[in-house]
Every structure is written in C-alpha cells, then in structure tokens.
C-alpha cells in the first residue's frame, strides 16, 4: 500500500517476486548438461538484452538472470554430465555457469560502450572483475556484498583480490581516509635487478576492515611482480599488464615500453587493444590516467605500422 508508514519517506517495495514456479510434469525425463547449458544460453540471451535495455545493472542484473536460466535446468528431474558417467550437475554448478554467462555479457557491453566489438570471451578472471567493478562503482567505495558476488562470478574471492592480486582495498572502518595524490606516487623503475623505487611512508593507501571496499588505483599498485608471471607460473592478468605499461610510460623512456610490449605479445593481442579502449572510456576526462592510456593506445597503434626506434624519449619534461 502506498500510504503505509514505511513507504511515505522512502522508496520501498510492498512485496517482491523472485521466482514464479510450477510443478514439473511427472513424465519429465533426465537431461544432459551439454544440451541444458546450450538451451540456457539461448533462453537467457534475449532476456539479458531486455534487462540491460530496461536499465537493470550491478548485482541485480546477475540475480535477474537466475529465473530465465533455471527454466532449462529445472524442467528435468536430474541433469546428467555427458562426459562424466554417473555424475550429475548440481544446482550450484549450474548457477556458476549462469553467473559466468551474465558476467561475460556485462563485460561485453562495457567493451561495446567503448566503441569496440562486443566480445568478452578470453579475458582472464581478474581483468573481468576489474571491468565489472570499475563500470558499476568506479573508484569510489562500494559495499562488499555486491563485490563478493562479482568475485564469485569470476571464480575469485574478495580475499584473493585484496591479498593475492592486490587490486582491491578494504576501506570499511577507516576514519577520514583520503586517496593518495596521483601526482605524489613514486614511479616504478625497470632496472636489471627488478627492484622498485622505494615507497615513501605516506604513499601506501590505508587499509581498513568491514563492509566497504574500493579498487586500487593504477599508481597505488607498485609491486615488483606487477605485470609479470607469479612465482608459481600464473600468467599476469591483462589489467596488470596495462598498469605496468602505465608506470613504464610515465618514466618517459620508450625502450622499456617497446620491450615489454614485444615480450608480452601485446601488439598482436586484440583483447589488449579492446581493454585499453575500455579503460580510456572508464577513466575521468582530463585525468592523468586517461592521458597515459590514450598515449599508450596511440603508441601501440603506431607500432602496428612502423616500430618506433628504441631509446627515443616519449616526451620532454
């Protein structure tokens, strides 16, 4: 009722519908996972476009896909795995597939908004999470709940994003926490020993605990291994490689930039070009971040025609 006390001063639902269900026919037969997943992709494709055009965003978009997706799964009493005799697909396994399809759809739309072809297939999990978070929450504080949902959808955890990948910062519980001034960040050095410039005491962002998190800015990510394989041989996420290039470019020497591009095969990597364009669109107009990304994008495009000679200075101070 619109005149109830709770609804007078806020936007509050009197009721909400999550799922509308009906009994499964008794004659329903078991299904096979490959066919069910394919049917699910077809079923929810149109619905996802309808939800997106209706303005549904963020975690609500992930939850909204659950109902249409379950239509393909729940019409069978059990869904068997075609390549694993005797095994069945559980609800949690099915929902994992659903979340990933939704995430790939959203990231594809983010890339499409930046003016490139909608194609998110092939992006690593960390870069996928970064684009999701940056698109929905920017660089501001955000509730940890939706971020956990996004992390799970990308086969990650909020703890791994904060501790292992150094891309997420817990800020809940901080009093008057301020962002670092991008102009005061130390530049990364790329010397033969792989040592970084010494961090000044006030440069590290303060970390808290609680219900708020935010993305780390590129100039707050200064680890030695940023943009390189981990000690365990794990490939560097594409977003880490982009941030490494930003540090190298800011150092104003083109040689390390070209060496890194060639060593990583980034000049031939179509996804990297798409990522650069998406990051440019997500960065604030007139910011140092956007300026660096645009310069790198232009440089990479120029290298595709004619490689720049090593040792040239990128710009005069």
C-alpha positions in Angstrom: 0.0 0.0 0.0 1.4 3.4 -1.0 0.1 5.1 2.2 1.8 2.8 4.7 4.2 4.4 7.0 7.3 2.7 5.7 6.6 3.9 2.1 5.9 7.6 3.0 9.6 8.7 3.2 11.4 6.1 1.1 11.3 4.0 -2.0 10.2 0.7 -0.5 8.5 -2.3 -2.1 5.3 -3.6 -0.5 6.2 -7.0 -2.0 8.7 -8.6 -4.4 8.6 -11.6 -6.7 11.8 -13.6 -7.0 10.7 -16.7 -8.9 7.4 -17.9 -10.3 7.3 -21.7 -10.2 5.0 -24.5 -11.4 5.2 -28.2 -10.9 7.4 -30.3 -13.2 5.4 -32.8 -15.3 5.7 -36.3 -13.8 6.7 -37.6 -17.2 9.7 -35.3 -17.4 12.9 -37.2 -18.2 16.6 -36.6 -17.2 18.6 -34.1 -19.2 22.2 -33.8 -20.3 24.4 -31.0 -19.2 25.7 -30.0 -22.7 22.1 -29.7 -24.0 20.8 -27.9 -21.0 23.6 -25.4 -21.0 23.1 -24.7 -24.7 19.4 -24.3 -24.2 20.0 -22.0 -21.2 22.3 -19.7 -23.3 19.7 -19.4 -26.0 16.9 -18.8 -23.4 18.6 -16.1 -21.4 20.3 -14.3 -24.3 17.2 -12.3 -25.3 16.2 -11.8 -21.6 19.6 -10.3 -20.7 19.3 -7.8 -23.5 15.8 -6.9 -22.3 17.1 -6.5 -18.7 20.0 -4.3 -19.9 17.8 -2.1 -22.0 15.5 -1.7 -19.0 18.3 -0.2 -17.0 19.0 -3.1 -14.7 22.6 -3.0 -13.6 25.0 -4.4 -11.0 24.2 -7.4 -8.8 20.5 -7.0 -9.7 21.4 -8.0 -13.2 23.1 -11.2 -12.0 20.2 -12.2 -9.9 17.7 -11.3 -12.6 19.1 -13.9 -14.9 18.6 -16.8 -12.4 14.9 -17.3 -13.2 15.2 -17.5 -17.1 18.3 -19.6 -16.8 16.6 -22.1 -14.4 13.9 -22.8 -16.9 16.3 -25.0 -18.9 17.7 -26.8 -15.8 14.6 -27.3 -13.6 12.4 -28.9 -16.2 14.4 -32.1 -15.7 14.3 -34.2 -12.5 18.1 -34.5 -12.9 20.8 -33.3 -15.3 23.5 -35.8 -16.1 27.0 -34.9 -17.2 27.7 -36.2 -20.7 31.4 -36.6 -20.2 31.3 -38.0 -16.6 29.2 -41.2 -16.4 27.3 -41.5 -13.2 27.7 -37.8 -12.3 25.1 -35.1 -12.2 25.2 -31.3 -12.4 24.2 -29.8 -9.1 22.3 -26.5 -8.7 25.4 -24.7 -7.5 27.4 -25.9 -10.6 24.6 -24.7 -12.9 24.3 -21.3 -11.2 28.1 -21.0 -11.6 27.7 -21.3 -15.3 24.8 -18.8 -15.3 26.8 -16.2 -13.4 29.7 -16.5 -15.8 27.5 -16.1 -18.8 26.0 -13.0 -17.3 29.4 -11.6 -16.3 30.7 -12.1 -19.9 27.6 -10.4 -21.2 28.1 -7.4 -19.0 31.8 -7.1 -19.8 31.0 -7.4 -23.5 28.6 -4.5 -23.1 31.3 -2.5 -21.3 33.6 -3.1 -24.3 30.8 -2.3 -26.7 30.2 1.0 -24.9 33.9 1.9 -25.5 33.3 1.6 -29.3 34.8 -1.8 -29.9 33.1 -5.0 -30.9 31.2 -6.8 -28.1 33.5 -9.8 -27.4 34.5 -10.6 -23.8 35.5 -14.2 -24.4 39.1 -14.9 -23.5 39.5 -12.2 -20.8 41.1 -13.5 -17.6 39.1 -13.6 -14.4 40.9 -10.7 -12.7 40.6 -8.3 -15.6 36.9 -9.3 -16.0 36.3 -8.5 -12.3 38.2 -5.2 -12.7 36.0 -4.1 -15.6 32.8 -5.1 -13.8 33.7 -3.3 -10.6 35.0 -0.2 -12.4 31.9 0.1 -14.6 29.4 -0.2 -11.7 31.3 1.5 -8.8 34.1 3.5 -10.4 37.0 4.1 -8.0 34.7 5.1 -5.1 33.9 3.0 -2.0 31.3 0.3 -2.6 29.5 -2.3 -0.5 31.4 -5.5 -0.1 28.4 -7.7 -0.7 28.0 -7.0 -4.4 31.7 -7.2 -4.9 31.8 -10.7 -3.4 29.0 -11.7 -5.8 31.1 -10.4 -8.7 34.2 -12.1 -7.4 32.4 -15.4 -7.1 31.0 -14.9 -10.7 34.6 -14.5 -11.8 35.9 -17.6 -10.0 37.6 -15.4 -7.4 37.2 -14.3 -3.8 37.3 -10.8 -2.3 40.2 -12.0 -0.1 42.2 -13.2 -3.2 41.6 -9.9 -5.0 42.9 -7.9 -2.0 45.8 -10.1 -0.9 46.9 -12.2 -3.8 46.1 -9.9 -6.8 46.5 -6.5 -5.0 43.6 -5.0 -6.9 41.0 -4.5 -4.1 41.3 -2.4 -0.9 39.2 -2.8 2.2 38.3 0.6 3.4 35.4 0.0 5.8 36.1 1.2 9.3 38.5 4.0 8.2 38.0 7.5 9.6 38.6 10.3 7.1 40.6 8.1 4.8 41.9 10.0 1.8 43.1 8.8 -1.5 46.7 9.2 -2.5 47.5 12.2 -4.6 48.3 10.6 -8.0 51.0 13.3 -8.5 52.9 12.2 -5.5 53.2 8.5 -6.4 56.7 7.0 -6.9 57.4 5.8 -10.3 58.3 2.2 -10.9 61.8 1.6 -12.2 62.5 -1.2 -14.6 66.2 -1.9 -13.9 68.0 -5.1 -14.5 67.6 -6.2 -10.8 63.8 -5.8 -11.0 63.9 -3.5 -7.9 61.2 -0.9 -7.5 61.6 2.7 -6.4 61.5 3.0 -2.6 58.0 3.7 -1.3 57.6 6.8 0.8 55.9 6.3 4.1 52.8 8.2 3.2 52.2 6.7 -0.2 50.6 3.4 0.7 46.8 3.6 0.9 45.4 2.9 4.4 43.5 -0.3 4.7 40.6 -1.0 6.9 38.1 -3.7 7.6 34.4 -4.0 7.3 31.7 -3.6 4.7 33.4 -1.2 2.2 35.9 -1.9 -0.5 37.4 0.0 -3.4 39.6 -0.7 -6.4 43.3 0.3 -6.1 44.3 3.0 -8.5 47.0 2.1 -11.0 49.5 4.3 -9.2 48.9 2.5 -5.9 49.8 -0.8 -7.5 53.6 -0.9 -7.2 54.6 -4.5 -6.5 57.7 -6.0 -8.1 55.7 -8.6 -10.0 53.0 -6.3 -11.3 52.5 -7.3 -15.0 54.7 -10.4 -14.8 54.1 -14.1 -14.1 53.9 -15.0 -10.5 56.4 -17.3 -8.8 54.1 -20.2 -9.4 53.9 -19.5 -13.1 50.5 -18.0 -13.1 50.1 -15.7 -16.2 49.8 -12.0 -15.4 46.2 -10.6 -15.7 45.8 -8.3 -18.7 44.8 -5.4 -16.3 48.2 -5.8 -14.5 50.0 -5.6 -17.8 48.1 -2.4 -18.7 49.0 -0.9 -15.3 52.7 -1.9 -15.7 52.8 -0.2 -19.0 51.4 3.0 -17.5 54.2 3.0 -15.0 56.8 2.4 -17.7 55.3 5.1 -19.9 55.3 7.7 -17.1 59.1 7.1 -16.8 59.4 8.8 -20.2 61.6 6.2 -21.9 60.2 4.3 -24.9 62.7 1.5 -24.9 61.3 -0.4 -21.8 57.8 0.2 -23.2 58.6 -1.4 -26.5 60.5 -4.2 -24.9 57.6 -5.0 -22.6 55.0 -4.9 -25.5 57.1 -7.2 -27.6 57.9 -9.6 -24.7 54.2 -10.0 -23.8 53.0 -10.1 -27.4 50.6 -7.2 -26.7 50.9 -5.6 -30.1 49.1 -8.6 -31.6 46.7 -9.1 -28.8 43.2 -7.9 -29.9 41.8 -8.2 -26.3 44.5 -5.9 -25.1 43.6 -3.2 -27.6 39.9 -3.6 -26.5 40.9 -3.3 -22.9 42.9 -0.1 -23.5 39.9 1.5 -25.2 37.5 0.4 -22.4 39.9 1.8 -19.7 40.1 5.1 -21.6 36.4 5.4 -21.6 36.2 4.5 -17.9 38.9 7.0 -16.8 37.8 10.5 -15.9 38.2 13.1 -18.7 41.3 15.2 -18.3 42.8 12.8 -15.7 46.4 11.7 -15.7 45.1 8.1 -16.0 43.2 8.8 -19.2 46.1 10.8 -20.7 48.6 7.9 -20.1 46.2 5.3 -21.5 45.5 7.4 -24.6 49.2 7.9 -25.2 49.9 4.2 -24.8 47.0 3.3 -27.1 48.3 5.7 -29.8 51.8 4.3 -29.4 50.7 0.7 -29.8 48.6 1.6 -32.8 51.6 3.4 -34.4 53.8 0.4 -33.7 51.5 -1.8 -35.7 52.5 0.2 -38.8 56.1 1.0 -38.0 58.0 0.2 -34.9 59.5 3.2 -33.1 63.3 3.2 -32.7 64.4 2.1 -29.3 65.8 4.7 -26.9 63.6 7.6 -28.1 62.3 9.9 -25.3 58.5 9.9 -25.2 58.1 13.5 -24.2 60.2 16.3 -22.8 59.7 17.2 -19.1 
